[in-house]
Amino acid sequence: MAKNKMTMAAASVFAALALSACQADPTPMDMDEQMDENMEENHENMEEQMDEQMGDEDGHMMDHSSSGEVPDGLQEAQDPTYPTGSQAIITTDHMSGMKDAEATIAGAYDTTVYAVSYTPEGGGEPVEDHKWVIHEELENAGGEPFQEGDEAVLDAEHMQGMDGVTATIDSAQQTTVYMVDFTATDSGEQVTNHKWVTEDELAPVE
């Protein structure tokens, strides 16, 4: 009887030690899963950082904010739909975090706005249909607006490699353009004096 009790006790101790060892040491599968999770998290963090650094949807670096200075000769709008100091909702997505942001109007101007295509100074991927450049941001613009297909030299620094290059006019329209302040909906970045948003890219605040 005593021998049986000792045998059972020894078996219990062995089982407890085996169970403890299983719980203490992670299985190879657990380690693989942990490594996969870490790699996925690092990848997501890198993507977020790249998105914050990139400008428009083409991946070109863009200066979201500006000093607020406007070109010589640019005329303030006399009766804009959205007066300076008022709020509006941005309905376009020129850049990440812009669409659906609530903007404060920093300036309203009547001019001709252009969508343009160009190759950045120093090379790089061509920029297609960039929106927007205004008439007063073209060198030797003169009094008459450019037409679709015309070429003009850019005198603006909305994006790196933009200033001084020759661009092709993709479209032109006479309208009111706005300089706006807003908080990016994705990153929380405070954007001030952003140039430019057209009147049809804004909506009233409900």
Order of alpha helices (4+ residues) and beta strands (2+ residues): alpha-alpha-beta-beta-beta-beta-beta-beta-beta-beta
